[in-house]
Amino acid sequence: MTDISVFYRLALALGIGFIIGLQREHSYFDANDSHPAGVRTFALSGLLGALLPFIGSLMGSQVPFIVGFILVGLLLMTSHFVNGQAKKEGIIGLTTSVSMLLVYLLGSLCWFNRLLEACAIMVGLLSLLSFKEQIHSFVQKLSKEDILATIKFAVITALVLPFLPNEFYGPTGLKVLNPFNIGLFVVFISGISFIGYVLVKIVGPGKGIGITGILGGIASSTALTLNLTQRSRGNQSYSGSLAMGVILSWSVMYIRLFIICSLLCPSIMMTLAIPMLVPMIPGLMYAAYLKYKEDKTRNVASSTFTNPFELMPAIKFGLIFTAVLFIANAARVFFGNEGLLISSFLAGFADMDAIALSVIEMNANNSLPEKQVVLSILFAGIANTITKGSMVILFGEKTMKKAIIPAMVLILLVTGGLIGVYW
């Protein structure tokens, strides 16, 4: 009987080649570019990449696939040489030739039924080919310091982090010190720096920092605050934008936490709506004010947004974060439910997620009333705001300090008022 999947895999290989060939042929309008293949040749290359392994499986050998790959490469080399001889001016690019070899390999992936992988690689390849101008423009903006920073980040991420022990250390009942988690937090802080820097390079400091603030609030507003605070030292003219990014991360953190808690315990969603969403309102309003002020007064050509790679501050903060987390867990162990508000406040200095999820779980187990859940989260919110605001006040540039203090005071006043209401 005929295996229908054979036709399906061959058709997908043909389709992948056709789609990538469309992109390549569309780019032929570039005056200084030379192309050895069009949409039909690409489609045939993808089909050949799947057909030859099929034939090889019938023969019990992969020689046809290997010979086909070599022949395609030789044909591309010949075409490249001929075009180079015929074209006396300009640069002969290798992009199309390399893409065609990749299409051949993608065809082979289709034959071996790695369809999802083949489609994912096709999307990545299309992105690289389609965003040629944007990629080249971004590379031209990079400096030697940027490249060095990227190498350092790659070293600590790929060569240092995987070898840290992933075990918890500490006294019985307080084993919260995990070297791998500490290293992961350090890498995370550094990673936020790179994401923010790329966004700034692509869309400009104002929009880039704003997007970074939103992403930081989704991931870790504490890490984002530390990172942008450090950046203010070398980018004084962007202190207002950096403060806006920090405040946005504080506000988005409340939204993220509310969504997580609501998903974990839907029955308490309405109870948490006011205490978890109201504190973000003054932050969003003040961030909008800073954005308006920056757009109105800042001279965008006044300075260059730098990309310093400061690993030691990230390491120090990781150690401080671990120490505070240890103290907060100790308070929870020693004070228990009777001192829940005290332990919530202390835990909030390090992280709001842990205490929020803990009290939600306790409420789900009917061991904690909703009022105590709300008060615990509000007390943790005050401590967390104090922690992040103190980072800016202690380590930030003077202009950034002035911009962040009003937002910090507003959020603390609103949160304090909510505590008074629920008390």
ZASE-90515 format. One line per 4 residues: number of its first residue (from 1); their letters; for each residue x, y, z of C-alpha. Coordinates in pm, 1 decimal, decimal comma. Each point is the difference from the previous one (the first is absolute). Layout:
BEGIN
NUM) A) X Y Z; ...
end
This chain:
BEGIN
1) MTDI) 0,0 0,0 0,0; 112,6 355,6 -73,2; 122,1 193,5 303,0; -179,2 337,6 -13,8
5) SVFY) 251,0 150,9 244,8; 270,8 -31,4 -266,9; -187,4 239,2 -226,7; -71,1 229,9 293,6
9) RLAL) 367,9 25,9 94,0; 110,1 51,7 -360,1; -266,4 267,5 -46,5; 109,6 183,7 313,5
13) ALGI) 362,9 -4,5 -117,9; -112,3 141,1 -334,1; -210,1 266,7 175,3; 283,4 111,9 228,4
17) GFII) 228,9 43,8 -298,9; -271,0 188,2 -187,8; -66,9 244,0 286,5; 367,9 78,8 59,3
21) GLQR) 49,2 27,7 -375,8; -277,1 260,6 -15,1; 184,8 213,7 252,2; 329,6 -35,3 -184,9
25) EHSY) -147,0 80,6 -340,3; -180,4 300,5 144,1; 336,6 130,7 122,2; 141,6 -7,5 -354,5
29) FDAN) -99,9 361,3 -37,1; 312,3 95,4 198,4; 227,6 155,8 -261,6; 327,3 -115,8 154,8
33) DSHP) -102,5 -355,4 79,2; 51,2 -315,1 -203,4; -212,8 -313,1 28,4; 83,3 -347,5 -128,8
37) AGVR) -353,4 -140,6 43,9; -366,7 94,5 -16,9; -322,5 -126,3 148,6; -15,4 -310,9 -221,8
41) TFAL) 360,2 -97,8 74,9; -58,6 39,9 372,3; -313,9 -214,3 -15,8; 189,3 -270,2 -192,6
45) SGLL) 285,1 16,0 253,1; -240,5 -63,0 289,2; -163,9 -286,5 -186,2; 340,6 -147,1 -86,2
49) GALL) 102,6 18,4 366,5; -295,8 -223,5 91,3; -0,6 -222,1 -308,6; 362,7 -112,1 21,6
53) PFIG) -27,7 -128,7 361,6; -316,6 -179,7 -115,8; 195,9 -168,1 -277,2; 284,2 -67,1 245,4
57) SLMG) -241,1 -175,3 239,0; -109,0 -227,6 -284,9; 365,4 -75,1 -79,1; 97,7 -34,8 365,7
61) SQVP) 260,3 275,2 -32,2; 25,4 377,4 47,0; 247,8 38,3 -282,7; -261,5 159,1 -233,0
65) FIVG) -73,9 271,5 257,5; 369,9 77,9 53,6; 76,4 1,5 -373,0; -299,6 226,8 -61,1
69) FILV) 117,6 245,7 265,4; 347,4 11,9 -156,7; -141,3 47,9 -350,5; -228,0 284,1 111,9
73) GLLL) 298,3 165,0 166,9; 213,9 -37,3 -313,7; -276,3 144,9 -217,7; -31,8 299,1 231,5
77) MTSH) 376,9 51,9 -1,9; 1,6 -9,0 -381,3; -289,4 245,0 -19,1; 167,2 228,4 250,2
81) FVNG) 326,8 -6,1 -197,3; -172,4 68,4 -331,4; -200,9 288,6 143,4; 316,8 139,2 153,7
85) QAKK) 175,5 -5,2 -335,2; -294,4 163,2 -175,5; -51,2 265,7 266,3; 300,3 231,0 15,4
89) EGII) -138,2 239,5 262,6; -172,3 -53,2 327,9; 16,4 -282,3 255,3; -117,7 -352,0 -78,7
93) GLTT) -195,5 -117,4 303,9; -9,7 -356,2 126,9; -335,8 30,1 177,0; -206,7 -162,6 -272,5
97) SVSM) 248,0 -285,2 -48,9; 13,5 -80,2 370,2; -379,0 26,3 22,1; -37,0 -252,2 -278,5
101) LLVY) 225,0 -247,8 181,0; -213,9 48,0 311,1; -314,3 -64,8 -203,8; 153,8 -328,0 -116,8
105) LLGS) 63,7 -96,0 364,2; -350,7 107,9 100,9; -133,4 -232,1 -266,3; 189,7 -284,1 163,7
109) LCWF) -148,3 93,0 338,6; -344,5 -26,2 -155,7; 79,0 -349,2 -126,3; 112,2 -110,8 345,4
113) NRLL) -334,6 125,3 133,0; 149,6 292,0 195,8; -272,7 224,6 -138,8; -33,8 239,1 293,1
117) EACA) 376,2 57,6 12,0; 11,2 59,8 -376,7; -280,8 256,7 15,8; 156,5 176,9 300,5
121) IMVG) 336,3 28,5 -177,0; -178,3 123,7 -312,8; -161,2 282,0 201,0; 335,2 95,5 150,5
125) LLSL) 167,2 -4,9 -340,9; -274,6 213,4 -153,3; 38,6 250,9 283,5; 374,3 28,8 -56,5
129) LSFK) -48,2 42,8 -375,2; -288,7 247,3 23,5; 150,1 232,8 260,2; 327,6 51,1 -182,8
133) EQIH) 1,5 381,3 20,1; -105,1 9,1 365,1; 263,8 -253,6 101,3; 279,8 180,3 -185,1
137) SFVQ) -114,2 332,8 145,0; 6,1 -145,1 351,3; 348,4 -150,9 -47,2; 136,4 333,9 -122,4
141) KLSK) -114,0 162,1 324,0; 194,2 -245,7 216,1; 335,3 94,0 150,3; 294,6 -211,6 110,4
145) EDIL) -121,7 36,4 358,6; -336,0 -146,5 -101,7; 165,8 -304,9 -154,9; 221,0 -48,6 307,0
149) ATIK) -303,6 25,5 228,5; -181,8 -260,5 -207,2; 296,2 -237,8 25,1; 14,7 42,9 378,6
153) FAVI) -371,0 -67,2 30,6; 33,3 -312,0 -214,8; 287,9 -125,2 218,2; -186,5 26,4 330,8
157) TALV) -318,3 -141,7 -154,5; 144,9 -295,6 -189,8; 324,0 -78,7 185,6; -53,3 101,5 364,0
161) LPFL) -369,9 -40,3 84,2; -41,5 -367,5 -105,3; 280,0 -108,7 236,3; -141,4 161,1 315,8
165) PNEF) -147,5 -255,9 245,2; -378,9 -13,3 -14,8; -53,3 -92,3 365,5; -141,6 183,5 298,2
169) YGPT) 226,1 74,5 294,7; -67,8 132,4 347,0; -118,3 -109,3 346,1; -279,4 -254,2 31,1
173) GLKV) -327,1 160,5 -99,6; 176,3 298,1 -158,3; 169,3 -153,2 -302,5; -55,1 285,1 -243,5
177) LNPF) 356,3 70,6 -117,7; 37,6 -140,7 -349,3; 316,8 98,7 -195,2; -164,0 -81,0 -333,4
181) NIGL) -301,7 218,2 79,8; 228,6 283,5 106,4; 196,2 -33,9 -323,5; -322,8 -15,9 -198,4
185) FVVF) -114,5 322,7 163,7; 330,4 168,1 -89,9; -34,2 -116,6 -360,0; -360,4 119,2 -0,7
189) ISGI) 99,2 350,4 110,2; 268,2 11,6 -267,7; -246,3 -135,0 -256,4; -243,5 281,9 68,7
193) SFIG) 282,7 240,1 -76,7; 53,7 -153,8 -342,9; -370,1 -11,1 -84,0; -36,9 363,8 99,2
197) YVLV) 307,8 101,3 -193,9; -117,4 -173,5 -318,0; -341,7 166,0 27,7; 162,5 339,6 52,0
201) KIVG) 217,3 -53,0 -307,0; -299,2 -101,8 -212,7; -278,1 239,0 103,6; 186,9 272,7 191,9
205) PGKG) 55,9 65,8 372,9; -350,5 126,6 84,0; -200,7 -286,1 -149,6; 269,5 -261,9 59,9
209) IGIT) 24,2 70,0 372,7; -379,3 3,3 30,6; -30,0 -342,5 -164,0; 284,6 -126,2 220,1
213) GILG) -188,1 121,5 308,3; -310,9 -192,7 -102,1; 200,5 -316,2 -68,7; 188,4 45,3 327,9
217) GIAS) -328,1 25,8 189,2; -112,2 -326,1 -153,7; 326,8 -172,4 93,8; 148,6 175,2 306,4
221) STAL) -57,6 364,4 86,4; 273,0 -20,3 265,7; 264,0 -111,1 -247,9; -120,0 257,5 -252,8
225) TLNL) 23,3 276,9 261,7; 357,3 -94,8 86,5; 101,0 -14,3 -365,4; -148,4 333,0 -108,6
229) TQRS) 131,2 165,4 315,7; 352,6 -104,8 -95,7; -55,3 122,2 -354,9; -90,4 348,5 125,4
233) RGNQ) 360,7 52,6 112,7; 129,9 8,8 -356,2; -309,8 144,3 -164,3; -95,1 310,1 196,0
237) SYSG) -203,1 157,6 -279,4; -228,0 -305,4 -6,0; -68,6 -9,1 374,8; -362,7 98,6 -52,6
241) SLAM) -57,1 -281,5 -249,3; 177,7 -247,2 229,4; -220,6 107,5 291,5; -305,0 -47,8 -222,0
245) GVIL) 114,5 -354,6 -83,5; 48,9 -79,3 369,3; -344,2 130,0 97,5; -163,5 -189,6 -286,3
249) SWSV) 160,5 -321,7 124,9; -137,8 63,5 350,7; -351,4 43,4 -139,5; 14,4 -297,6 -236,3
253) MYIR) 123,4 -216,5 288,6; -335,3 51,3 177,9; -192,2 -96,5 -315,1; 210,5 -312,8 -51,7
257) LFII) -37,4 -107,1 362,8; -375,7 57,9 -4,7; -38,8 -216,9 -310,6; 211,4 -280,9 149,8
261) CSLL) -189,4 2,7 330,1; -336,3 9,7 -178,6; 93,3 -300,2 -211,2; 115,8 -195,5 304,1
265) CPSI) -305,2 89,1 208,0; -287,9 142,9 -210,3; -232,4 20,6 299,7; 209,6 278,1 154,4
269) MMTL) 45,4 203,5 -318,9; -255,4 269,3 84,2; 139,0 33,0 352,0; 349,3 60,6 -135,7
273) AIPM) -103,8 240,7 -278,2; 7,8 322,0 205,3; 307,0 -66,2 220,8; 208,9 -126,9 -293,6
277) LVPM) -109,9 228,4 -282,2; -58,0 334,6 172,0; 370,7 45,9 104,1; 102,7 -11,9 -365,3
281) IPGL) -221,6 295,3 -100,5; 221,3 280,0 141,5; 303,4 -173,0 -154,0; -153,7 -10,6 -347,3
285) MYAA) -118,8 359,9 24,9; 339,9 125,4 111,8; 178,0 -204,5 -269,6; -227,5 163,6 -259,6
289) YLKY) 90,9 341,0 143,5; 373,6 -77,7 -25,0; -47,1 -119,0 -358,4; -176,8 324,2 -92,0
293) KEDK) 267,7 204,7 173,5; 285,6 -185,4 -171,1; -156,0 27,8 -345,7; -48,4 371,3 51,3
297) TRNV) 338,4 99,6 141,3; 269,4 -257,3 -81,4; 249,4 60,5 -278,9; 41,5 -344,2 -157,2
301) ASST) 342,8 84,5 -140,2; 142,5 106,6 332,8; 178,4 -325,4 74,8; 56,4 -360,1 -97,9
305) FTNP) -168,2 -277,2 194,4; 286,2 -213,5 128,2; 18,1 -374,1 54,2; 218,9 -61,8 305,0
309) FELM) 35,5 -362,0 112,1; 6,6 16,1 378,6; 8,3 -354,7 131,7; 111,6 69,6 356,9
313) PAIK) -304,2 214,4 96,1; -223,9 -279,4 -128,5; 192,0 -257,1 207,0; -18,1 218,5 310,0
317) FGLI) -371,8 46,2 -41,5; -46,4 -374,2 -47,7; 175,2 -60,2 331,3; -200,5 272,5 175,5
321) FTAV) -322,2 -140,8 -144,9; 89,3 -346,1 131,0; 79,2 138,0 347,2; -331,3 184,9 19,2
325) LFIA) -184,8 -308,5 -122,2; 170,3 -203,0 272,8; -103,9 251,5 267,4; -356,5 10,0 -132,6
329) NAAR) -28,8 -378,7 9,5; 145,2 -3,5 350,1; -265,0 248,3 110,3; -269,8 -217,8 -150,4
333) VFFG) 134,3 -307,7 179,9; 39,2 167,9 341,1; -309,7 222,6 -2,0; -235,7 -236,7 -182,3
337) NEGL) -360,9 99,0 -67,2; -12,1 213,0 313,9; 261,2 232,4 -144,1; -116,1 -28,8 -360,8
341) LISS) -4,5 374,3 -60,6; 353,8 34,2 137,2; 130,7 -283,1 -214,8; -191,3 136,2 -301,5
345) FLAG) 158,9 340,2 46,3; 348,4 -149,8 30,5; -54,1 -231,5 -297,5; -118,8 295,4 -205,3
349) FADM) 345,6 158,0 22,2; 126,8 -283,6 -220,4; -293,4 -107,5 -212,2; -379,2 36,2 -15,1
353) DAIA) -66,7 -317,1 -195,5; 102,3 -237,8 278,1; -219,8 153,2 269,6; -296,2 57,0 -232,6
357) LSVI) 0,3 -358,9 -122,3; 48,9 -126,4 354,8; -302,7 180,6 144,5; -210,7 -95,1 -303,3
361) EMNA) 84,1 -364,8 62,8; -81,2 38,8 368,9; -336,9 152,1 -90,7; -72,0 -283,0 -244,6
365) NNSL) 62,4 -244,6 286,0; -246,2 194,5 218,8; 273,1 82,5 250,9; 0,8 376,2 -58,9
369) PEKQ) -292,3 244,7 -34,1; -20,4 233,8 -300,5; 62,4 306,2 216,3; 336,5 -135,5 109,7
373) VVLS) 85,7 -85,4 -359,6; -64,7 357,7 -110,5; 190,5 155,0 291,2; 297,7 -230,7 -50,2
377) ILFA) 24,3 95,4 -368,6; -32,1 371,6 79,7; 272,3 -15,3 266,6; 225,8 -187,9 -242,1
381) GIAN) -77,2 264,5 -263,4; 113,4 281,4 231,2; 327,5 -177,5 79,8; 61,9 -80,9 -366,5
385) TITK) -59,1 361,0 -105,6; 238,5 119,6 272,5; 266,5 -245,4 -121,8; -22,1 107,0 -362,9
389) GSMV) -29,1 367,9 80,8; 302,4 -22,4 229,4; 204,6 -150,6 -284,6; -63,1 307,7 -209,9
393) ILFG) 60,0 241,3 287,3; 326,0 -166,5 102,8; 149,6 -88,4 -338,6; -180,3 205,0 -262,7
397) EKTM) 101,7 321,9 -170,4; -122,2 320,0 166,6; -260,0 84,9 -265,0; -139,7 -351,9 11,4
401) KKAI) -34,6 20,1 379,0; -207,0 316,7 -29,2; -222,2 -163,5 -260,2; -57,8 -322,2 195,6
405) IPAM) -72,8 136,6 350,0; -348,7 144,9 -79,1; -112,6 -329,9 -153,5; 135,7 -193,7 296,5
409) VLIL) -181,2 226,3 248,1; -328,1 -19,5 -194,6; 5,8 -380,0 -14,6; 86,1 -25,6 371,8
413) LVTG) -280,8 241,2 92,4; -256,8 -188,4 -205,9; 112,8 -337,5 136,4; 2,0 135,2 355,3
417) GLIG) -350,3 136,4 -49,7; -120,0 -341,6 -116,3; 152,0 -158,3 311,6; -199,2 245,0 211,1
421) VYW) -318,4 -91,4 -187,3; 44,5 -376,4 32,6; 131,8 8,1 356,6
end
